[in-house]
């Protein structure tokens, strides 16, 4: 059997080696356990409230919540009418966050979303001065609807704010409110008159979430629930301050060394130029994922683990977030297109081929 992958053992050194053998004191462990219970309770309440409005889409909801607690942003790809806007606005209401929606169009300018300086008259002194008028970007949760319908200049203004979490107008810099979470949508059908996001800009999104059609049973429930009278009353599950605190909890989840190694090997295996990448990657992939993919795999796995009530990350958590993290960070070639091989197909094969048993021996945990 051909050896597709090359693995190396990572040994802790210095302070990292000391820290992994240092037991947690009782007070710290108690605080951690309380934080886990708090986030797990909040997760259950969120799911319960979302089900009042959204039928099905359980996996989509989980991925959005994982991204949110990981301080990431999401790109939702799906045909019109799948309740993407309704889902985002519902989550904003349940979380008691400010929510704004921007319909991206070809004539949208960067100042239309970031804001601009406006000349104002002071009625008392008669003096004129410039005052910054905030754009719709200044919100907790932003829905960038059909982001690929606006020119690259406006796309770049949004993506810069996503990365830096502030807006620069002239010589002044304005911080965005926290938490700040962007959900951008794309229609996979209509491509005429669009400006597809380049790979470098796609890399700013933590997850690329595919929104699929509901099942037959779910669609029947949708027809019954949405054609009657009355709207469900939603209760607040979390506040902005609580979300920020829980985001800090997620970052503190310890990760075993073999999980780090597995995430690294998975990302490196997507690159056709690497010696350890398998033959089918070299055959179907032009470009693989960069280091940011590995970072998002780890952070997303931390959030998934703690949402399930565990204060440790397993390789199954890495596998669970692999598709939304990697699918938009890989570029397939003409050979793959001619054989209808997608990036999801490549990821499926990678998850089957990369062995985990070799890493289970490490078992060490580092922060």
N, C-alpha and C positions, 0 to 999 in steps of 0.2 A: 504494500500500500504506500502510495506517494505521501511524503511528509509535507503537508501544505503550510504548517505554521511552525514558527520558531519561538520558543518561550525562554525567558530568563528569570532567574529568581531575584527578587528585590529584597535586600536585607536592610533593616533599619539601622541608622547610624546616629551617634551623638544623642541629642536631647530627644529625638523621636524614639530611640530605643528605650530610653529611660521612661518616657511618658507611657509607652504601651504596657509597661509592667506596673504602673502606678495605679492602685485601686482607687475608685471614686469614694469619697467620704459619704456618710449616710445622708447628710443634709443636701449635698449636690444630687445624689441619686433620687432623693425624694422630690426635689424640684423638677428633675427631668421626668419622673413618672407622672407628676401632676400636669406637666406641660403636654405629655403624650395623651393623657386622659382628656385634657381640655381640647386639644386639636381633634381627637377622635370623636368627642361629643359634638363639636362644631361641625365636623364633616357629616355626621348623621343628620343633624338638623338642616344643614344645607341641602342634602339629598332629598329630605322629606319635603322641604318647601319647594324645591325645583320641580318635583314630581306633580305638584298641584297645577303647574302650567305646562311643563314639557313632558310629553309622552315618549318613552323610549330614550334613545341616545345616551344610555348609561355610560358607555365607554368615552363618548365625547365629553360628557360632564366631568368625569374623573380626570381626563387629560387637561381640561381647562383649570380645574382646581389644583392639580399638581403643578402646572405652570405658574399659577398665581402665587402659591405658597413657596415657589422656587424663585420668585422675582423675575419670571420670564414673560415673554410675549408669544402670542399664538397667531399663526396664519391658518384660517379656515378655508378649505377648498370644497365647494359643493355647488350644485345647481340651485337656481332660485326656488324659494318656497319650502325650504327645509328647516325653517324657524331659527336660522342663525341669529338674526337680529333679536328675536324674541328671547332666545336663550341668554344672550349677553345682557339685555335690559333686565331680565328676571334676576340674574345673579347680582347685578348692581343694586337692585331693590332689596334683595335679601341681605346683602352685605352693608346696606346703608351707606353706599358710596355714590358720589356724583357720577353721572353717566352722560356722555354726549356721542352723537353719531355724525360722521362726516361722509357725505356722498361724494366720492372722488370722481371728478369729471375732467375732460381734456383742458378746460380753461381755468382750473383751480390753480392758484398761485401759492407759493410758500407762506406769504403773509396772511393768506386766508385761513390758515390753520394755526400758525404760531402767534399771530397778532402783529400789531404795527404801532408806531408812534403817530399820534394824532395831535395837531395843533389846537390848543385850547385857549380861550380868552378867560382871564380872571376878571369878573365883573366889578370887584372892589378896587383893584389896582389898575385895571386896564392893560395889564401886561399879558403877553402871549408866551406860552411855553408848550413844549412837547410833553404829552402824557401817553404812557404805554397802555394800549387797550388790548387786553388778553384775548387770544383766539380760543377756539374750541379745544385746543390741545391741553388747556389748563383744566384738567378733570382727573378723577381717579381711574375711571374706566372709559376707554375710548374705542368706539367701533369705527374702523376705517373701511367703509363699504366699497368693494371693488377697487382696491388700491392700485391694480394694474391698469386702470383707465385714466390715470393722471400722468403727466410727463415726469421724467426722471428727476428734475429739479425739485418738484414738490414731494415726490417719494423720498428723496434724500433728506428733506427738511424733517419729515416725520421720523425717519429711521435714525437721524442724528439725535433727536429728542429721546427716542427709545433707548439709545445706547448711553448717552450722557445724562439723561434725565434733567436737562435744563435747556432753555431756549436763549439764544443770543440774537439780539436785535440792535444793530448799530454797535455801540461800545458797551452796552449794558447786557448783563446776563441775569436771567430770571429762572429760579428754581421751579420745577414742576411739583404739584402736590403729591404727597406720598400717602398711601401706596399709589403707584402708577402702572397701569396694565393696559396694553394695546392688543386688541383683537382685530386683525385685518382679514377681509374676505376676498376671495377670487372666484370667478365663474369659470369652470373648466371648459365650457362649451363655446362661448363666444370669444374669439380671439381677434376679430377684425377691429381695428382702431384702438388696440391696447398697447401698453408699454410694459412687457413682462419684466419682473424684478430680476436684476442680475444676481448671479450666485453669491457675490460678496454682500449684497443687501439681504438676500434670503437667509444668510448665515446669522443675521441679527435676531431672527425669530428662534425661540427655543424649540417650539413644536410646529410641525406642519400637520394639521389635523384634517383628515378626510371625512367629510360629513356625507353619509350614505343615505339612501332611501330607507324609510321605516319598513318593518316587516308587515305582513298582511294583518296580523292581530293588532299591531300598534296603529296601523293606518285606520282600522275600524274604530279603535278607541278615539283617535284624533277626530274622525268625522262626528262621532257622538258628542264628544266633549266641547268641540269648538263651534257647533251649530246651534247650541242652546243659549239660554239667557244667563246673565250674571257672570261676574269675574271672581276668581278665588282671592281671598285675602291672604297676603303674604306677611309673615312675621320676620323681623330682623334677627339674623343668626349671629352676625359678627359686626363689629365696628372697624373703622380704618386703623385705630390704634391697636386693636386686638390682632388684626391681620399682620401688622408690622412686627408685633411681638412674636407671633407664631412663625413668621418668616425667619426670625433669629433662631427659634427652636430648631427648625429644619436644618439650618446650617451646622448645628452642633451635633447632629446625629453621627456617631462613629461608623467608620467603614473598615471592613477587614481588608487586609493586604491583597488577598486573592481576588477580591471584587475590583479593586483598583486595577490589578493586572488584567483581569478579564475585560474591563471597559477599554483599557489601552489596546489590547489585542484586537478587540472588535473594531475599533476605529481604524487602526493601522491596516487591518485586513481589507478595508474598503478601497485602499490606494493601490492602483495597478502597478505603480513603480516600486513598491516595497517587495523585498525578497520573500517575506512571510505571507504575502497575499496569495490566495489560491488561484488556480488556473482559470476558473470561470470569471473571476473578477478582472483578470488581465484581458479576458476575451470580450467582456460586455461593458466594462466601465472605463470612461475616459479620465474622470477625476474623482478622487475620493474625498472623504470628510477630513476636516482640519482638527486641530487640538480643541477648539471650542466645543466640538461634538462630544469629546470625552468629558469635558467639564459639565455639560448639560446632562449627560448620561448619569454621572454621579449625583448631581444635585437633584435631578428628577427622581432617581431611585431613592434618595433620602426622603423626599417628600412623600413618595408612594408608601415607603415602609412605615413612616410615622402616621400616615393617614389610616393605615391598617392596624395601628396600635403596637408597632414594633420599634424598638430603639436600636436597631441594627439593620444593615442593608445586606440583602442576599443577591446572588447572581440573577435570580428570577425577577427581581426589581429592575435590574439592568435590561433584561429581555423585554419586560413589559413596556419600557419607554423607548426601546431601540427604534421602532418604526417611525414615530413622530419626530424623533431627534435626527435620524439619519436620512430619511427619504428625500429631503430637499437639499442635502449637502453632498449628494452624489450625482454625477452626470453620466448617463449611459451613452454609448456610442451608436453608430449607424447599424452595426451588427445586431445589437440588442433591439433596436427599433424594428428591424426587419423580421425578427423572431418574436416580437411582442413581449420582450422581457423588460419588466419595469424595475425600478429601484426597490420596490417592496419585494419582488421576487428574489432579488440579490440578497436583501436583508434576511429573508426567510432561510435561504440556503446557508448564509453565514452563521445564523443562530443554530443551525443543525450541525455545521461542520466544526465550529470552534469548541474544543473540549473544555469542560469545566473541571473534571476530576483532578487534573494536574494541579489546579490552583487550590483545591480544598485542603491540601496539606499545610498551606501557609497559615491560614486561620488567624493571623495576627490582626489586631484592630488598632487603627490610628485615627486621630482626629482629622 
